[in-house]
Amino acid sequence: MDISAIAQLLQPYIQLDESRLPSISKYIDLLLKWNARINLTAIREPEEIVQRHFGESFFAAKHMLSEGTIENAIDLGSGAGFPGVPFAMLAPETQVTLIESNHKKAAFLRELIFVLGLKNVNVFDDRGEKYSHKADLVTMRAVESFSKALPLAIQLTKPEGRLALMIGSAQIDEAVKLGEKVAWKEPQQVPGGDSRVLFVGTKLVIVE
């Protein structure tokens, strides 16, 4: 995809320097190639991929990084790599772990990391319950079984670490109910005109 078109489509979400745009074009090419064989995304049009997947992911990454550097992050249920890979592209100083239990999707993620030359990303191709480390930031977007995934995301977050959920506004109440150990901020409306929000919280330190 033409990099000038990518830059224009991303404008409502983030202003990227031109050096990052070719990587996005490579990402889209590889995503569409793999998507013909395995179901990585229901979105097939490159323009919509840029807006929905990259735009939303970069919007979240920019917001989280505006509050300071992040040493390590986990993207739970990474799927096609959103928002974890765009986050890693924007923050090369952050070590990002993509947790994806589907082995075919994990294979895509490994090839993607190789093609993009990302040195700060690794893939854990098993269930999140088996991952033994915790992170300063845990991200989650479009996961199956939200009610099971969110408690796991909280578990994977360090005390005083942050969670960044990319969800529909209708899921906010459920997130608050499930995340009693999290101090949630006001949801941020994601550009694009629909009901998607970035919902960020800090994991509380529980003294027993």
Accessible surface in RSA format (square Angstrom, percent):
REM  Atomic radii and reference values for relative SASA: ProtOr
REM  Chains: A
REM  Algorithm: Lee & Richards
REM  Probe-radius: 1.40
REM  Slices: 20
REM RES _ NUM      All-atoms   Total-Side   Main-Chain    Non-polar    All polar
REM                ABS   REL    ABS   REL    ABS   REL    ABS   REL    ABS   REL
RES MET A   1    55.24  28.6  14.18   9.4  41.06  97.8  30.22  25.7  25.02  33.2
RES ASP A   2    89.24  62.5  72.58  72.2  16.66  39.4  39.47  92.9  49.77  49.6
RES ILE A   3    67.28  38.3  65.88  49.1   1.40   3.4  65.88  47.4   1.40   3.8
RES SER A   4    73.45  62.1  62.73  83.7  10.72  24.7  51.39 109.4  22.06  30.9
RES ALA A   5    34.93  32.1  30.28  46.7   4.65  10.6  34.73  48.9   0.20   0.5
RES ILE A   6     0.00   0.0   0.00   0.0   0.00   0.0   0.00   0.0   0.00   0.0
RES ALA A   7    35.47  32.6  29.61  45.7   5.86  13.3  32.59  45.9   2.88   7.6
RES GLN A   8   127.60  71.4 120.47  88.0   7.13  17.0  29.26  62.3  98.34  74.6
RES LEU A   9    37.79  21.0  34.18  24.5   3.61   9.1  37.46  26.3   0.33   0.9
RES LEU A  10     1.43   0.8   1.43   1.0   0.00   0.0   1.43   1.0   0.00   0.0
RES GLN A  11   101.34  56.7  89.02  65.1  12.32  29.3  12.72  27.1  88.62  67.2
RES PRO A  12    87.17  63.5  55.86  50.9  31.31 113.8  68.74  56.8  18.43 114.6
RES TYR A  13    11.14   5.2  10.25   5.8   0.89   2.3   1.57   1.2   9.57  11.8
RES ILE A  14    12.76   7.3   8.42   6.3   4.34  10.5  11.03   7.9   1.73   4.7
RES GLN A  15   136.57  76.4 111.27  81.3  25.30  60.2  61.28 130.4  75.28  57.1
RES LEU A  16    28.76  16.0   3.42   2.4  25.34  63.7   5.26   3.7  23.50  63.2
RES ASP A  17    71.61  50.2  57.50  57.2  14.12  33.4  50.06 117.8  21.55  21.5
RES GLU A  18   134.05  77.0 126.88  96.0   7.17  17.1  42.91  83.0  91.13  74.4
RES SER A  19    93.79  79.3  61.56  82.2  32.23  74.2  57.82 123.1  35.97  50.4
RES ARG A  20    62.21  26.1  59.89  30.5   2.32   5.5  16.70  22.8  45.51  27.6
RES LEU A  21     4.02   2.2   4.02   2.9   0.00   0.0   4.02   2.8   0.00   0.0
RES PRO A  22    56.76  41.4  54.73  49.9   2.03   7.4  56.08  46.3   0.68   4.2
RES SER A  23    30.55  25.8  30.30  40.4   0.25   0.6   3.40   7.2  27.15  38.0
RES ILE A  24     0.00   0.0   0.00   0.0   0.00   0.0   0.00   0.0   0.00   0.0
RES SER A  25    16.74  14.1  16.74  22.3   0.00   0.0   5.39  11.5  11.34  15.9
RES LYS A  26   107.21  52.3 103.29  63.4   3.92   9.3  56.38  50.7  50.84  54.2
RES TYR A  27     0.05   0.0   0.00   0.0   0.05   0.1   0.05   0.0   0.00   0.0
RES ILE A  28     0.71   0.4   0.71   0.5   0.00   0.0   0.71   0.5   0.00   0.0
RES ASP A  29    82.25  57.6  73.44  73.1   8.81  20.8  29.59  69.6  52.67  52.5
RES LEU A  30    15.08   8.4  12.88   9.2   2.20   5.5  14.78  10.4   0.30   0.8
RES LEU A  31     0.00   0.0   0.00   0.0   0.00   0.0   0.00   0.0   0.00   0.0
RES LEU A  32    55.33  30.8  46.50  33.3   8.83  22.2  46.52  32.7   8.81  23.7
RES LYS A  33   126.67  61.8 112.70  69.2  13.97  33.3  77.85  70.1  48.82  52.0
RES TRP A  34    29.41  11.8  29.41  14.2   0.00   0.0  28.92  15.4   0.49   0.8
RES ASN A  35    11.29   7.8   2.52   2.4   8.77  21.1   2.67   6.4   8.62   8.3
RES ALA A  36    92.69  85.2  47.34  73.1  45.35 103.2  59.63  84.0  33.06  87.6
RES ARG A  37   155.46  65.3 119.35  60.8  36.11  86.0  70.23  96.0  85.22  51.7
RES ILE A  38    28.99  16.5  21.97  16.4   7.02  16.9  28.99  20.9   0.00   0.0
RES ASN A  39   105.71  72.9  90.42  87.4  15.28  36.8  36.26  87.3  69.44  67.1
RES LEU A  40    17.46   9.7   0.00   0.0  17.46  43.9   0.54   0.4  16.92  45.5
RES THR A  41    10.51   7.5   2.43   2.5   8.08  19.3   8.99  12.1   1.52   2.3
RES ALA A  42    92.21  84.8  64.42  99.4  27.80  63.2  66.85  94.1  25.37  67.2
RES ILE A  43    26.53  15.1  22.90  17.1   3.63   8.8  26.53  19.1   0.00   0.0
RES ARG A  44   130.23  54.7 118.70  60.5  11.53  27.5  57.88  79.1  72.36  43.9
RES GLU A  45   106.53  61.2 106.43  80.5   0.10   0.2  39.93  77.2  66.60  54.4
RES PRO A  46    36.81  26.8  36.81  33.6   0.00   0.0  36.81  30.4   0.00   0.0
RES GLU A  47    85.85  49.3  85.85  64.9   0.00   0.0  40.08  77.5  45.77  37.4
RES GLU A  48    74.79  42.9  73.78  55.8   1.02   2.4  20.05  38.8  54.75  44.7
RES ILE A  49     0.00   0.0   0.00   0.0   0.00   0.0   0.00   0.0   0.00   0.0
RES VAL A  50     0.00   0.0   0.00   0.0   0.00   0.0   0.00   0.0   0.00   0.0
RES GLN A  51    65.67  36.7  65.67  48.0   0.00   0.0   5.41  11.5  60.26  45.7
RES ARG A  52    76.71  32.2  76.71  39.1   0.00   0.0  19.99  27.3  56.72  34.4
RES HIS A  53    18.30  10.0  18.30  12.7   0.00   0.0  18.30  18.9   0.00   0.0
RES PHE A  54     0.00   0.0   0.00   0.0   0.00   0.0   0.00   0.0   0.00   0.0
RES GLY A  55     0.00   0.0   0.00   N/A   0.00   0.0   0.00   0.0   0.00   0.0
RES GLU A  56     3.31   1.9   3.31   2.5   0.00   0.0   0.42   0.8   2.89   2.4
RES SER A  57     0.13   0.1   0.00   0.0   0.13   0.3   0.00   0.0   0.13   0.2
RES PHE A  58     0.00   0.0   0.00   0.0   0.00   0.0   0.00   0.0   0.00   0.0
RES PHE A  59    27.65  13.8  27.65  17.1   0.00   0.0  27.65  16.8   0.00   0.0
RES ALA A  60     4.66   4.3   4.66   7.2   0.00   0.0   4.66   6.6   0.00   0.0
RES ALA A  61     1.40   1.3   0.30   0.5   1.10   2.5   0.98   1.4   0.42   1.1
RES LYS A  62    92.36  45.1  88.66  54.4   3.70   8.8  56.85  51.2  35.51  37.8
RES HIS A  63    44.79  24.5  40.83  28.4   3.96  10.1  26.13  26.9  18.66  21.7
RES MET A  64     1.12   0.6   1.12   0.7   0.00   0.0   1.12   1.0   0.00   0.0
RES LEU A  65    37.67  21.0  23.67  16.9  14.01  35.2  23.88  16.8  13.79  37.1
RES SER A  66    88.81  75.0  44.93  60.0  43.88 101.1  47.29 100.7  41.52  58.2
RES GLU A  67    79.83  45.8  40.03  30.3  39.80  94.8  36.07  69.8  43.75  35.7
RES GLY A  68    35.14  43.3   0.00   N/A  35.14  43.3  34.09  93.5   1.05   2.4
RES THR A  69   118.73  84.4  91.06  92.3  27.67  65.9  58.98  79.2  59.75  90.3
RES ILE A  70     3.42   1.9   1.76   1.3   1.65   4.0   2.92   2.1   0.49   1.3
RES GLU A  71   129.56  74.4 115.97  87.7  13.59  32.4  43.18  83.5  86.38  70.5
RES ASN A  72    33.85  23.3  33.85  32.7   0.00   0.0  15.67  37.7  18.18  17.6
RES ALA A  73     4.05   3.7   2.75   4.2   1.30   3.0   2.75   3.9   1.30   3.5
RES ILE A  74     3.84   2.2   3.45   2.6   0.39   0.9   3.81   2.7   0.03   0.1
RES ASP A  75     1.47   1.0   1.35   1.3   0.11   0.3   0.69   1.6   0.78   0.8
RES LEU A  76    10.28   5.7  10.00   7.2   0.27   0.7  10.00   7.0   0.27   0.7
RES GLY A  77    33.12  40.8   0.00   N/A  33.12  40.8  22.67  62.2  10.44  23.4
RES SER A  78     3.57   3.0   0.00   0.0   3.57   8.2   0.04   0.1   3.53   5.0
RES GLY A  79    14.06  17.3   0.00   N/A  14.06  17.3  14.06  38.6   0.00   0.0
RES ALA A  80     7.82   7.2   3.70   5.7   4.12   9.4   3.70   5.2   4.12  10.9
RES GLY A  81     0.00   0.0   0.00   N/A   0.00   0.0   0.00   0.0   0.00   0.0
RES PHE A  82     8.82   4.4   4.06   2.5   4.76  12.4   4.06   2.5   4.76  13.6
RES PRO A  83     3.61   2.6   3.61   3.3   0.00   0.0   3.61   3.0   0.00   0.0
RES GLY A  84     1.68   2.1   0.00   N/A   1.68   2.1   1.68   4.6   0.00   0.0
RES VAL A  85     0.00   0.0   0.00   0.0   0.00   0.0   0.00   0.0   0.00   0.0
RES PRO A  86     0.00   0.0   0.00   0.0   0.00   0.0   0.00   0.0   0.00   0.0
RES PHE A  87     5.77   2.9   5.77   3.6   0.00   0.0   5.77   3.5   0.00   0.0
RES ALA A  88     0.92   0.8   0.00   0.0   0.92   2.1   0.00   0.0   0.92   2.4
RES MET A  89    16.45   8.5   5.46   3.6  10.99  26.2   8.65   7.4   7.80  10.3
RES LEU A  90    29.72  16.5  18.25  13.1  11.46  28.8  18.25  12.8  11.46  30.8
RES ALA A  91     0.56   0.5   0.05   0.1   0.50   1.1   0.56   0.8   0.00   0.0
RES PRO A  92    89.09  64.9  73.81  67.3  15.28  55.5  74.16  61.2  14.93  92.8
RES GLU A  93   103.45  59.4  69.35  52.5  34.10  81.2  59.74 115.6  43.71  35.7
RES THR A  94     0.24   0.2   0.00   0.0   0.24   0.6   0.24   0.3   0.00   0.0
RES GLN A  95    77.88  43.5  75.87  55.4   2.01   4.8  42.84  91.2  35.04  26.6
RES VAL A  96     1.59   1.0   1.59   1.4   0.00   0.0   1.59   1.4   0.00   0.0
RES THR A  97     8.25   5.9   8.25   8.4   0.00   0.0   0.01   0.0   8.24  12.5
RES LEU A  98     0.00   0.0   0.00   0.0   0.00   0.0   0.00   0.0   0.00   0.0
RES ILE A  99     3.53   2.0   3.46   2.6   0.07   0.2   3.46   2.5   0.07   0.2
RES GLU A 100    14.46   8.3  13.78  10.4   0.68   1.6   0.68   1.3  13.78  11.3
RES SER A 101    54.96  46.4  41.50  55.4  13.46  31.0  11.32  24.1  43.64  61.1
RES ASN A 102    66.36  45.8  57.60  55.7   8.76  21.1  17.56  42.3  48.80  47.2
RES HIS A 103   125.16  68.4 115.75  80.5   9.41  24.1  84.56  87.1  40.60  47.2
RES LYS A 104   136.75  66.7 133.08  81.7   3.68   8.8  81.72  73.6  55.03  58.6
RES LYS A 105    51.31  25.0  51.31  31.5   0.00   0.0   8.97   8.1  42.33  45.1
RES ALA A 106     0.28   0.3   0.28   0.4   0.00   0.0   0.28   0.4   0.00   0.0
RES ALA A 107    44.35  40.8  37.32  57.6   7.03  16.0  40.60  57.2   3.75   9.9
RES PHE A 108     0.00   0.0   0.00   0.0   0.00   0.0   0.00   0.0   0.00   0.0
RES LEU A 109     0.00   0.0   0.00   0.0   0.00   0.0   0.00   0.0   0.00   0.0
RES ARG A 110   111.23  46.7 103.69  52.9   7.53  17.9  54.27  74.2  56.96  34.5
RES GLU A 111    59.50  34.2  52.90  40.0   6.60  15.7  24.79  48.0  34.71  28.3
RES LEU A 112     0.00   0.0   0.00   0.0   0.00   0.0   0.00   0.0   0.00   0.0
RES ILE A 113    22.14  12.6  21.50  16.0   0.63   1.5  21.50  15.5   0.63   1.7
RES PHE A 114   169.52  84.8 152.37  94.4  17.15  44.6 159.43  96.7  10.08  28.9
RES VAL A 115    55.76  36.7  37.22  33.7  18.54  44.7  42.12  36.6  13.64  37.0
RES LEU A 116    22.19  12.4   0.45   0.3  21.75  54.7   3.20   2.2  18.99  51.1
RES GLY A 117    43.23  53.3   0.00   N/A  43.23  53.3  26.89  73.8  16.34  36.6
RES LEU A 118    28.55  15.9  20.06  14.3   8.50  21.4  21.35  15.0   7.21  19.4
RES LYS A 119   193.25  94.3 159.91  98.1  33.33  79.4 111.16 100.1  82.08  87.4
RES ASN A 120    14.37   9.9  13.23  12.8   1.14   2.8  10.74  25.8   3.64   3.5
RES VAL A 121    13.46   8.9   0.00   0.0  13.46  32.4   0.00   0.0  13.46  36.5
RES ASN A 122    62.61  43.2  58.60  56.6   4.01   9.7  36.51  87.9  26.10  25.2
RES VAL A 123    20.00  13.2   0.65   0.6  19.35  46.6   0.65   0.6  19.35  52.5
RES PHE A 124    52.59  26.3  50.55  31.3   2.04   5.3  52.59  31.9   0.00   0.0
RES ASP A 125    45.83  32.1  43.14  42.9   2.70   6.4   0.03   0.1  45.81  45.7
RES ASP A 126    49.05  34.4  47.52  47.3   1.52   3.6   8.40  19.8  40.65  40.5
RES ARG A 127   137.41  57.7 134.97  68.8   2.44   5.8  43.31  59.2  94.10  57.0
RES GLY A 128     5.38   6.6   0.00   N/A   5.38   6.6   0.00   0.0   5.38  12.0
RES GLU A 129    98.05  56.3  74.01  56.0  24.04  57.2  48.96  94.7  49.09  40.1
RES LYS A 130   135.49  66.1 109.96  67.5  25.53  60.8  70.26  63.2  65.23  69.5
RES TYR A 131    38.62  18.0  28.16  16.0  10.46  27.2  12.61   9.5  26.01  32.1
RES SER A 132    99.83  84.4  60.68  81.0  39.15  90.2  51.92 110.6  47.91  67.1
RES HIS A 133   115.61  63.2 111.68  77.6   3.94  10.1  67.72  69.8  47.89  55.7
RES LYS A 134    96.30  47.0  81.34  49.9  14.96  35.6  62.14  55.9  34.16  36.4
RES ALA A 135     2.23   2.1   2.23   3.4   0.00   0.0   2.23   3.1   0.00   0.0
RES ASP A 136    40.35  28.3  37.29  37.1   3.07   7.2  16.83  39.6  23.52  23.5
RES LEU A 137     0.03   0.0   0.03   0.0   0.00   0.0   0.03   0.0   0.00   0.0
RES VAL A 138     0.28   0.2   0.14   0.1   0.14   0.3   0.14   0.1   0.14   0.4
RES THR A 139     8.68   6.2   8.68   8.8   0.00   0.0   7.59  10.2   1.09   1.6
RES MET A 140     2.21   1.1   1.65   1.1   0.56   1.3   1.86   1.6   0.35   0.5
RES ARG A 141    19.39   8.1  12.21   6.2   7.17  17.1   1.31   1.8  18.08  11.0
RES ALA A 142    86.71  79.7  41.32  63.8  45.39 103.2  58.60  82.5  28.11  74.5
RES VAL A 143    33.22  21.9   8.84   8.0  24.37  58.7  13.70  11.9  19.52  52.9
RES GLU A 144   158.77  91.2 139.54 105.6  19.23  45.8  64.90 125.5  93.87  76.6
RES SER A 145    60.46  51.1  34.77  46.4  25.69  59.2  42.06  89.6  18.40  25.8
RES PHE A 146    18.28   9.1  13.28   8.2   5.00  13.0  13.28   8.1   5.00  14.3
RES SER A 147    56.74  47.9  48.54  64.8   8.20  18.9  24.56  52.3  32.17  45.1
RES LYS A 148   161.94  79.0 147.57  90.5  14.37  34.2  95.38  85.8  66.57  70.9
RES ALA A 149    13.69  12.6   9.65  14.9   4.04   9.2  13.62  19.2   0.07   0.2
RES LEU A 150     0.00   0.0   0.00   0.0   0.00   0.0   0.00   0.0   0.00   0.0
RES PRO A 151    57.83  42.1  49.64  45.2   8.19  29.8  52.92  43.7   4.91  30.5
RES LEU A 152    19.50  10.9  16.55  11.8   2.95   7.4  18.65  13.1   0.85   2.3
RES ALA A 153     0.05   0.0   0.05   0.1   0.00   0.0   0.05   0.1   0.00   0.0
RES ILE A 154    14.01   8.0  14.01  10.4   0.00   0.0  14.01  10.1   0.00   0.0
RES GLN A 155    98.65  55.2  93.55  68.4   5.10  12.1  29.35  62.5  69.30  52.6
RES LEU A 156     4.09   2.3   4.09   2.9   0.00   0.0   4.09   2.9   0.00   0.0
RES THR A 157     0.00   0.0   0.00   0.0   0.00   0.0   0.00   0.0   0.00   0.0
RES LYS A 158    71.04  34.7  71.04  43.6   0.00   0.0  43.79  39.4  27.25  29.0
RES PRO A 159    79.00  57.6  65.06  59.3  13.93  50.7  65.06  53.7  13.93  86.6
RES GLU A 160   127.45  73.2 108.49  82.1  18.96  45.2  25.89  50.1 101.56  82.9
RES GLY A 161     6.69   8.3   0.00   N/A   6.69   8.3   6.44  17.7   0.25   0.6
RES ARG A 162    35.72  15.0  35.72  18.2   0.00   0.0  15.68  21.4  20.04  12.1
RES LEU A 163     0.00   0.0   0.00   0.0   0.00   0.0   0.00   0.0   0.00   0.0
RES ALA A 164     1.07   1.0   0.89   1.4   0.18   0.4   0.89   1.3   0.18   0.5
RES LEU A 165     0.18   0.1   0.18   0.1   0.00   0.0   0.18   0.1   0.00   0.0
RES MET A 166     2.80   1.5   1.77   1.2   1.03   2.5   1.77   1.5   1.03   1.4
RES ILE A 167     7.28   4.1   5.57   4.2   1.71   4.1   7.26   5.2   0.02   0.1
RES GLY A 168    17.04  21.0   0.00   N/A  17.04  21.0  15.86  43.5   1.18   2.6
RES SER A 169    50.08  42.3  39.95  53.3  10.14  23.3  22.26  47.4  27.82  39.0
RES ALA A 170   100.36  92.3  64.72  99.9  35.65  81.1  77.29 108.8  23.07  61.1
RES GLN A 171    58.75  32.9  57.74  42.2   1.00   2.4  22.18  47.2  36.57  27.7
RES ILE A 172    31.94  18.2  31.94  23.8   0.00   0.0  31.94  23.0   0.00   0.0
RES ASP A 173   117.41  82.2 110.77 110.3   6.64  15.7  34.23  80.6  83.18  83.0
RES GLU A 174    68.36  39.2  62.40  47.2   5.96  14.2  30.42  58.8  37.94  31.0
RES ALA A 175     0.00   0.0   0.00   0.0   0.00   0.0   0.00   0.0   0.00   0.0
RES VAL A 176    70.81  46.6  67.85  61.4   2.96   7.1  67.85  59.0   2.96   8.0
RES LYS A 177   159.54  77.8 145.94  89.5  13.61  32.4  97.17  87.5  62.37  66.4
RES LEU A 178    58.90  32.8  37.98  27.2  20.92  52.6  41.16  28.9  17.74  47.7
RES GLY A 179     1.16   1.4   0.00   N/A   1.16   1.4   0.00   0.0   1.16   2.6
RES GLU A 180   142.32  81.7 114.50  86.6  27.82  66.2  42.59  82.4  99.74  81.4
RES LYS A 181   116.67  56.9 114.79  70.4   1.88   4.5  58.95  53.1  57.72  61.5
RES VAL A 182    10.02   6.6   0.00   0.0  10.02  24.1   0.00   0.0  10.02  27.2
RES ALA A 183    48.82  44.9  38.21  59.0  10.61  24.1  46.09  64.9   2.72   7.2
RES TRP A 184    48.52  19.5  14.93   7.2  33.59  78.9  15.03   8.0  33.49  54.3
RES LYS A 185   101.51  49.5  91.84  56.4   9.67  23.0  74.62  67.2  26.89  28.6
RES GLU A 186   142.70  81.9 134.00 101.4   8.70  20.7  59.53 115.2  83.17  67.9
RES PRO A 187    46.86  34.2  29.37  26.8  17.49  63.6  29.37  24.3  17.49 108.7
RES GLN A 188    71.49  40.0  69.41  50.7   2.08   4.9   4.71  10.0  66.78  50.7
RES GLN A 189   107.94  60.4  89.18  65.2  18.76  44.7  54.75 116.5  53.19  40.3
RES VAL A 190     1.13   0.7   0.74   0.7   0.39   0.9   0.74   0.6   0.39   1.1
RES PRO A 191    37.28  27.2  22.64  20.6  14.64  53.2  34.56  28.5   2.72  16.9
RES GLY A 192    64.82  79.9   0.00   N/A  64.82  79.9  26.37  72.4  38.45  86.1
RES GLY A 193    82.70 102.0   0.00   N/A  82.70 102.0  43.17 118.5  39.53  88.5
RES ASP A 194    62.69  43.9  48.48  48.3  14.20  33.6  43.48 102.3  19.20  19.2
RES SER A 195    65.59  55.4  58.41  78.0   7.18  16.5  34.60  73.7  30.99  43.4
RES ARG A 196    36.49  15.3  36.49  18.6   0.00   0.0   8.56  11.7  27.93  16.9
RES VAL A 197     6.02   4.0   5.54   5.0   0.48   1.2   5.54   4.8   0.48   1.3
RES LEU A 198     0.26   0.1   0.00   0.0   0.26   0.6   0.00   0.0   0.26   0.7
RES PHE A 199     4.49   2.2   4.49   2.8   0.00   0.0   4.49   2.7   0.00   0.0
RES VAL A 200     3.14   2.1   2.66   2.4   0.48   1.2   2.66   2.3   0.48   1.3
RES GLY A 201     0.16   0.2   0.00   N/A   0.16   0.2   0.16   0.4   0.00   0.0
RES THR A 202    40.89  29.1  40.84  41.4   0.05   0.1  27.62  37.1  13.26  20.1
RES LYS A 203    27.96  13.6  27.66  17.0   0.30   0.7  15.12  13.6  12.84  13.7
RES LEU A 204    76.56  42.6  72.33  51.7   4.23  10.6  74.39  52.2   2.16   5.8
RES VAL A 205    83.12  54.7  60.09  54.4  23.03  55.5  60.89  52.9  22.23  60.3
RES ILE A 206    91.71  52.2  66.30  49.4  25.41  61.2  67.77  48.8  23.95  65.0
RES VAL A 207   136.32  89.7 104.42  94.5  31.90  76.9 107.82  93.7  28.50  77.3
RES GLU A 208   199.86 114.7 125.11  94.7  74.74 178.0  80.01 154.8 119.84  97.8
END  Absolute sums over single chains surface
CHAIN  1 A    10018.9       8039.6       1979.2       5457.9       4561.0
END  Absolute sums over all chains
TOTAL         10018.9       8039.6       1979.2       5457.9       4561.0
